[in-house]
C-alpha cells in the first residue's frame, strides 16, 4: 500500500465533504462522554465533531496529520495538534478515543492500534467508524480501469485500508481490546455536488501524479463509467459507501 499523498484543504473539505462529520455524529452517542472525561479525537479534521464533544463538558484533544485541518480546528478554539495517527505520543492520557472516517487513511491498523492502546487509560473505550470492505467499490473499480488505460497501477497509489469484520476483530483482539459491538453496513451517501468534486477531495493520491488536463480527463471517464450505477434520475450522485463501526474497551 502506497503512502498517502492526499492533501486536505479545509474549505474544499467543508464544501464537498461536510456529510462526513454529519453522518458520524451517532458515534458521540455510542461514546456517551461524561463531563470531566478526557477524550482524544483521532483524525479530527477541521474539528466539527471535536467541537460537539467540547460542548458536552469533556476535556477533548484533537489530532490530525494535516496542518491545514488542524489550523481550521484551532480557529474553533479547540486543543488541536498536528500528529500522525500511526505515531501517537500519548501514554495513558485518555478515558476514551473516538475516530470518524480516519483510520482507513492510516494503512493497516496494527501500528495505529498500538498507539491507541498506549494512549488509553486502563479499561479505556474506543469508538470508531471507518471505511469497511467494499467501500466505494464502484469508484475504485472505475479508477483502476481508467488509470490502467493511462499506464498507471491504481493499487500503487491506493491510500485506503478497508478491512472486513474478521480482519478488524483480529486486529482489535491482538491489541488487547474486548469488542462490545462491531458491524459492517452499507450506507449509500448522497454527495453535495458532483462526482468530480468528490474525486478532487478524496482521490488526490490517485490523481496527483497526472497533469491537470489528464486528471480532468480521468475524472470525466470515471463519471461516464459509473453514472448508470451512482447517479439517479434527479442528477444526484449517490456513492456506495460501506462503513465499519465498532465499540471496544481495553481488557
Secondary structure, 3 states (H helix, E strand, C coil): CCCCCCCCCHHHHHHHHHHHHHHHCHHHHHHCCCCCCEEEEECCCCCHHHHHHHHCCCEEEEEECCHHHHHHHHHCCCEEEECCCCCCCCCCCEEEEEEECCHHHCCCCHHHHHHHHHHEEEEEEEEEEEECCCCCHHHHHHHHHHHHHCCCCHHHHCCCCCCCHHHHHHHHHHCCEEEEEEEEEECCEECCCCHHHHHHHHCHHHHCCCCHHHHHHHHHHHHHHHHHHHECCCCCEEECCEEEEEEEEEC
